[in-house]
Amino acid sequence: MIAKVIKVKSHGGGKALGRYIVNANLGRYVLGQEQTDHEKVLFAECHNCGGIETPGRAVEWMAHYNSLNTRSQQTSAHLIVSLQDGEKLSREQWRDVEQTMVVSLGMETHPRISAVHQNTENSHMHIWLSRLEPERHHAIHPHGENYRLQRAAQELEQRHELGITRHTTNWEQTHERRLEHAREREKLYAVARDISPSFATADDRWKDVRRQLGAANEKIADTERVLGNAQYHAEKRHAELSWWRRVAHNHGWHRDAALKTLEQGVDQLGKELRTLGERREGLSREMGDAAAVRRTEFAQVRPAAERELQRRDVERDQERALRARDRERDGFDMER
């Protein structure tokens, strides 16, 4: 089972009319009214829609309901729950799926329209859920929405004996998967460097430009801090002068030596900062070009790198098995 939430953004600068059109279009899609295939929708239901029991009428009611909040640009959520190939659920089971999903988000009292579609190889449910809580019509955005849905999907897979899907139920798992993917990618890059000199050259060039860009960003940050400090002291010195001395200094009649030195330092730092900014822009363009070359070279060498990496993994596993067998034999000989 796959479950995810899709954000529904308002159009027209957050106006009620734009929000109404987006929500109405989504409602027509959920109910299958934009297609002539009447077998697309297995069944549709609505809940908490002001006593309305017909999903078609509930679309208009929900559009008006969402328009009650004129501040939020996300007054709706679009939930999709999809089964694996060949899996089927009864109506009662689908109702349990819908209830479990909205309860996991803490929105079981919010208005919603749901429909089960069977026009693809994977039966799936769409839930058009209003984010506005019933009492004050504030938009609710639960923390970790997708993680909550993944935990609910795990529970439903066990309850209804569905196929097990790999779910990410917390941030730590997401972070670990990203680290694992990064490690695998770096291993593939290392193999690609070994078998392709052109990729190695492109990779070195990209890393060198990235290092220069990082150094430029650090230099700009340091210069901005020094410039801010110089401006602060210049403003402080200017405020310490008497009214007549400030007027004389501003018009050039009588320059205050200390303030003049500070202002010259500010001007010099400003020029240096502009020069560094131009340098950073040039490096950014250069890094984009180097990254494009690197991607092209890697795309060409990737199939061979994947085969080579697989071969190395097989050899490493064989060596480990041989060492384990040798240790077992040595231990047996010592016992004898």
C-alpha positions as CSV (number, residue, x, y, z in Angstrom):
1,M,0.0,0.0,0.0
2,I,1.2,3.4,-0.9
3,A,-0.2,6.5,0.8
4,K,0.8,10.1,0.2
5,V,-0.7,13.6,0.6
6,I,-0.6,16.2,-2.3
7,K,-0.8,19.8,-1.4
8,V,-3.6,21.7,-3.2
9,K,-2.5,25.3,-3.8
10,S,-4.9,28.1,-4.4
11,H,-4.8,30.2,-7.6
12,G,-5.5,33.9,-8.1
13,G,-3.4,35.1,-5.2
14,G,-5.3,33.2,-2.6
15,K,-8.7,34.6,-3.6
16,A,-11.8,32.7,-2.6
17,L,-12.9,32.4,-6.2
18,G,-9.6,30.8,-7.3
19,R,-9.7,28.5,-4.3
20,Y,-13.3,27.6,-5.2
21,I,-12.3,26.7,-8.8
22,V,-9.3,24.6,-7.8
23,N,-11.4,22.7,-5.2
24,A,-14.3,22.2,-7.6
25,N,-12.0,20.9,-10.3
26,L,-10.5,18.5,-7.8
27,G,-13.9,17.4,-6.7
28,R,-15.0,16.7,-10.3
29,Y,-11.8,14.7,-10.8
30,V,-12.3,12.7,-7.6
31,L,-15.9,11.9,-8.6
32,G,-14.9,11.0,-12.2
33,Q,-17.2,13.6,-13.8
34,E,-14.6,14.7,-16.3
35,Q,-14.5,11.3,-18.0
36,T,-17.1,9.3,-19.8
37,D,-16.0,6.0,-18.3
38,H,-18.7,5.3,-15.7
39,E,-16.9,2.3,-14.4
40,K,-14.0,4.5,-13.2
41,V,-15.5,5.2,-9.8
42,L,-16.3,2.1,-7.7
43,F,-18.0,4.2,-5.1
44,A,-17.9,7.7,-3.6
45,E,-18.8,9.0,-0.2
46,C,-18.8,12.3,1.7
47,H,-18.5,12.9,5.4
48,N,-19.1,16.0,7.7
49,C,-20.5,18.0,4.8
50,G,-23.2,19.9,6.6
51,G,-25.7,17.0,6.5
52,I,-25.3,16.5,2.7
53,E,-25.1,12.8,1.8
54,T,-24.7,13.1,-2.0
55,P,-21.0,13.5,-3.0
56,G,-22.0,15.6,-6.1
57,R,-23.7,18.2,-4.0
58,A,-21.0,18.0,-1.4
59,V,-18.5,19.3,-3.9
60,E,-20.2,22.7,-4.1
61,W,-20.6,22.7,-0.3
62,M,-16.9,22.0,0.3
63,A,-15.9,24.7,-2.1
64,H,-18.0,27.2,-0.2
65,Y,-16.7,25.9,3.2
66,N,-13.1,26.3,2.2
67,S,-13.8,29.9,1.1
68,L,-14.6,30.7,4.7
69,N,-10.9,31.0,5.3
70,T,-9.5,33.9,3.3
71,R,-6.0,33.8,4.8
72,S,-4.6,30.4,4.1
73,Q,-3.5,29.4,0.6
74,Q,-3.8,25.7,1.4
75,T,-7.3,24.9,2.5
76,S,-7.5,21.4,1.1
77,A,-5.4,18.3,1.0
78,H,-5.5,15.6,-1.6
79,L,-4.8,12.1,-0.2
80,I,-4.0,9.1,-2.4
81,V,-4.0,5.5,-1.2
82,S,-3.0,2.9,-3.7
83,L,-2.9,-0.9,-3.5
84,Q,-0.4,-3.2,-5.2
85,D,-1.1,-5.0,-8.4
86,G,-4.0,-7.4,-8.2
87,E,-5.1,-6.5,-4.6
88,K,-8.7,-5.8,-4.0
89,L,-10.7,-4.5,-1.0
90,S,-14.3,-4.6,-0.2
91,R,-16.3,-1.4,0.4
92,E,-16.1,-1.9,4.2
93,Q,-12.4,-2.4,4.0
94,W,-12.0,0.8,1.9
95,R,-14.1,2.7,4.4
96,D,-11.7,1.5,7.1
97,V,-8.8,2.6,5.0
98,E,-10.3,6.1,4.7
99,Q,-11.1,6.4,8.3
100,T,-7.7,5.2,9.4
101,M,-5.9,7.7,7.2
102,V,-7.9,10.8,8.3
103,V,-7.6,9.7,11.9
104,S,-3.8,9.5,11.5
105,L,-3.8,13.1,10.5
106,G,-6.2,14.1,13.3
107,M,-8.8,15.4,10.8
108,E,-11.6,12.9,11.3
109,T,-14.0,15.7,12.0
110,H,-13.1,17.7,8.9
111,P,-15.3,17.7,5.8
112,R,-14.1,15.3,3.1
113,I,-15.1,13.5,0.0
114,S,-13.6,10.1,-1.0
115,A,-13.8,7.9,-4.0
116,V,-12.3,4.6,-5.0
117,H,-11.1,4.4,-8.6
118,Q,-10.6,1.2,-10.5
119,N,-9.5,2.6,-13.9
120,T,-5.9,1.5,-13.5
121,E,-4.1,-1.8,-12.6
122,N,-3.8,-0.6,-9.0
123,S,-7.1,0.1,-7.2
124,H,-6.7,3.4,-5.4
125,M,-8.7,5.9,-3.3
126,H,-8.7,9.7,-3.6
127,I,-9.7,11.7,-0.5
128,W,-10.4,15.4,-0.9
129,L,-10.0,16.6,2.7
130,S,-10.6,20.1,3.9
131,R,-7.9,21.4,6.2
132,L,-10.3,23.8,8.0
133,E,-11.3,22.7,11.4
134,P,-15.0,22.9,12.0
135,E,-15.2,25.4,14.9
136,R,-12.9,28.3,13.9
137,H,-12.1,27.4,10.3
138,H,-8.4,27.6,10.9
139,A,-6.2,25.7,8.4
140,I,-4.6,22.6,10.1
141,H,-1.2,21.4,8.9
142,P,-0.2,18.4,11.0
143,H,3.6,17.9,11.5
144,G,5.0,15.0,9.5
145,E,1.9,14.3,7.4
146,N,3.5,11.7,5.1
147,Y,5.2,10.0,8.1
148,R,1.8,9.6,9.7
149,L,0.3,8.2,6.6
150,Q,3.1,5.7,6.3
151,R,2.5,4.4,9.8
152,A,-1.2,4.1,9.1
153,A,-0.4,2.2,5.9
154,Q,1.7,-0.2,7.8
155,E,-1.2,-0.8,10.2
156,L,-3.7,-1.3,7.4
157,E,-1.4,-3.8,5.6
158,Q,-1.3,-6.0,8.6
159,R,-5.0,-5.6,9.4
160,H,-6.2,-6.5,5.9
161,E,-3.4,-8.9,5.0
162,L,-2.1,-6.9,2.1
163,G,1.4,-7.0,0.5
164,I,4.1,-5.4,2.6
165,T,5.6,-2.2,1.2
166,R,8.7,-0.5,2.5
167,H,7.5,2.6,4.4
168,T,9.4,5.5,5.9
169,T,7.7,6.3,9.2
170,N,10.1,8.9,10.7
171,W,12.7,11.4,9.8
172,E,15.6,9.2,10.9
173,Q,14.7,6.6,8.3
174,T,14.5,9.3,5.6
175,H,17.9,10.6,6.7
176,E,19.4,7.1,6.8
177,R,18.1,6.3,3.3
178,R,19.6,9.5,1.9
179,L,22.9,8.7,3.5
180,E,22.7,5.2,2.0
181,H,21.9,6.5,-1.4
182,A,24.8,9.0,-1.1
183,R,27.2,6.2,-0.2
184,E,26.1,4.1,-3.1
185,R,26.5,7.0,-5.4
186,E,30.0,7.8,-4.2
187,K,31.0,4.1,-4.7
188,L,29.7,4.3,-8.3
189,Y,31.5,7.6,-8.9
190,A,34.8,6.0,-7.6
191,V,34.4,3.1,-10.0
192,A,33.6,5.4,-12.8
193,R,36.8,7.4,-12.1
194,D,38.8,4.2,-12.3
195,I,37.5,3.1,-15.7
196,S,37.0,6.5,-17.4
197,P,39.8,9.1,-17.5
198,S,37.4,11.6,-19.1
199,F,35.0,11.3,-16.2
200,A,37.8,11.6,-13.7
201,T,38.9,14.8,-15.4
202,A,35.4,16.2,-15.4
203,D,34.9,15.2,-11.8
204,D,38.1,16.9,-10.7
205,R,37.1,20.0,-12.5
206,W,33.7,20.1,-10.8
207,K,35.2,19.5,-7.4
208,D,37.8,22.3,-7.9
209,V,35.2,24.8,-9.0
210,R,33.0,23.8,-6.1
211,R,35.9,24.3,-3.7
212,Q,36.6,27.8,-5.1
213,L,32.9,28.7,-4.9
214,G,32.8,27.7,-1.3
215,A,35.9,29.7,-0.5
216,A,34.3,32.7,-2.3
217,N,31.1,32.4,-0.2
218,E,33.2,32.3,3.0
219,K,35.1,35.4,1.9
220,I,31.9,37.2,1.1
221,A,30.4,36.3,4.5
222,D,33.6,37.5,6.3
223,T,33.6,40.8,4.3
224,E,29.9,41.4,5.1
225,R,30.6,41.0,8.8
226,V,33.5,43.5,8.7
227,L,31.4,45.9,6.6
228,G,28.5,45.7,9.0
229,N,30.9,46.4,11.9
230,A,32.4,49.4,10.1
231,Q,29.0,50.8,9.2
232,Y,28.0,50.5,12.9
233,H,31.0,52.4,14.1
234,A,30.6,55.1,11.4
235,E,26.9,55.6,12.4
236,K,28.0,55.7,16.1
237,R,30.7,58.3,15.4
238,H,28.2,60.4,13.3
239,A,25.7,60.3,16.2
240,E,28.3,61.5,18.7
241,L,29.1,64.7,16.7
242,S,27.2,67.9,17.5
243,W,24.5,69.1,15.2
244,W,26.8,71.8,13.6
245,R,29.6,69.3,13.1
246,R,27.3,66.8,11.4
247,V,26.0,69.5,9.1
248,A,29.6,70.7,8.3
249,H,30.7,67.1,7.7
250,N,27.8,66.3,5.4
251,H,28.4,69.4,3.3
252,G,32.1,69.0,3.2
253,W,32.8,72.3,5.1
254,H,34.7,70.6,7.8
255,R,35.4,66.9,7.7
256,D,35.7,64.9,10.9
257,A,38.9,63.0,10.6
258,A,37.8,59.9,12.5
259,L,34.4,59.7,10.7
260,K,36.1,60.3,7.3
261,T,38.4,57.4,7.9
262,L,35.5,55.2,8.8
263,E,33.6,56.2,5.7
264,Q,36.5,55.5,3.5
265,G,36.8,52.0,5.0
266,V,33.1,51.4,4.4
267,D,33.5,52.5,0.7
268,Q,36.5,50.3,0.3
269,L,34.7,47.3,1.8
270,G,31.7,47.9,-0.4
271,K,33.9,47.9,-3.5
272,E,35.5,44.7,-2.4
273,L,32.2,43.1,-1.7
274,R,30.9,44.0,-5.2
275,T,34.1,42.5,-6.7
276,L,33.6,39.3,-4.7
277,G,30.0,39.1,-5.8
278,E,31.0,39.3,-9.4
279,R,33.6,36.6,-8.8
280,R,30.9,34.4,-7.2
281,E,28.6,34.8,-10.1
282,G,31.3,33.8,-12.5
283,L,32.1,30.7,-10.4
284,S,28.5,29.8,-10.3
285,R,28.2,29.8,-14.1
286,E,31.5,27.9,-14.3
287,M,30.2,25.3,-11.8
288,G,27.0,24.9,-13.8
289,D,29.0,24.2,-17.0
290,A,31.3,21.8,-15.1
291,A,28.3,20.0,-13.6
292,A,26.8,19.6,-17.1
293,V,30.0,18.1,-18.5
294,R,30.2,15.8,-15.4
295,R,26.7,14.5,-15.8
296,T,27.3,13.9,-19.5
297,E,30.4,11.9,-18.9
298,F,28.8,9.9,-16.1
299,A,25.8,9.0,-18.2
300,Q,28.1,7.5,-20.8
301,V,30.2,5.5,-18.3
302,R,27.4,4.6,-15.8
303,P,26.4,1.2,-17.4
304,A,30.0,0.0,-17.4
305,A,30.6,1.4,-13.8
306,E,27.5,-0.5,-12.5
307,R,28.7,-3.8,-14.0
308,E,32.2,-3.2,-12.6
309,L,30.8,-2.4,-9.2
310,Q,28.7,-5.5,-9.2
311,R,31.7,-7.6,-10.2
312,R,33.7,-6.1,-7.3
313,D,30.9,-6.8,-4.9
314,V,30.8,-10.4,-6.0
315,E,34.5,-10.8,-5.6
316,R,34.4,-9.2,-2.1
317,D,31.7,-11.6,-1.0
318,Q,33.6,-14.5,-2.3
319,E,36.7,-13.4,-0.5
320,R,34.7,-13.0,2.7
321,A,33.3,-16.5,2.3
322,L,36.8,-18.0,1.8
323,R,38.2,-16.2,4.9
324,A,35.2,-17.4,6.9
325,R,35.8,-21.0,5.7
326,D,39.5,-20.7,6.5
327,R,38.8,-19.5,10.0
328,E,36.4,-22.4,10.6
329,R,39.0,-24.9,9.3
330,D,41.7,-23.4,11.5
331,G,39.5,-23.6,14.5
332,F,38.6,-27.2,13.8
333,D,42.3,-28.1,13.4
334,M,43.1,-26.4,16.8
335,E,40.4,-28.4,18.5
336,R,41.9,-31.6,17.1
